[in-house]
């Protein structure tokens, strides 16, 4: 294979390329000249101390924030300012640090909302639940039931999420994101507030989603045991600047990462 062919192949493996991103809020610089790429099929963890710019970076990736400087390329094409529903149509889904579920709705109903963007609208058929409207509803409900089985939450499928413990609410939120059938899944502190058993379950689900569905995953997580165990690559931010990017073993051995975040064991 020629050098040109190798470069082309390497570029085709990159799902998103973030170049020279800077983001400010008034006088506060959240991100400064950050370069980051996301490879197809990988699990990328973004870590750093509080205020490092991790959530800001996730919001840039998901299109919520538009940086003042730099570019975001999706599958080799420049991505400009775009509405949230169009981000979902592109195949990008996310969960949130603070759970964002419809608390009065059941687990099943919450997950079903993740299918909304995939539904083709026909007001007449949907209103009277006939023809295409009925078939579509049945197809989407079947997909949701598969996700419920996959996440092992059959027993709480008809329970309002407000009545569920925190760990199960996190699992329902993951289910809603998976219902979109995303190509890129963004997880904002998926283990926060969980006990050891709940973390083990969530790690298993994340690894299975990546392995079985080939879903690319970017996550923010403070539990370094989790990060080092499940990530293919780790990027480290500190005061909005990327200070490291590489395999878990490489990153945790870098002195600037130890000084900024990991500390001395």
Secondary structure, DSSP 8 states (H G I E B T S, - for coil): --HHHHHHHHHHTEEEEEEEEEEEETTEEEEEEEEEEEETT-EEEEE-STTSSHHHHHHHHTTSS--SEEEEEETTEEE-S--HHHHHHHTEEE--SS----TTSBHHHHHHHTTGGG----HHHHHHT-HHHHHHHHHHHHHHHHHHHHTT-GGGTTSBGGGS-HHHHHHHHHHHHHHT--SEEEEESTTTT--HHHHHHHHHHHHHHHHHH--EEEEE-S-HHHHHHH-SEEEEEETTEEEEEE-HHHHHT-HHHIIIII---
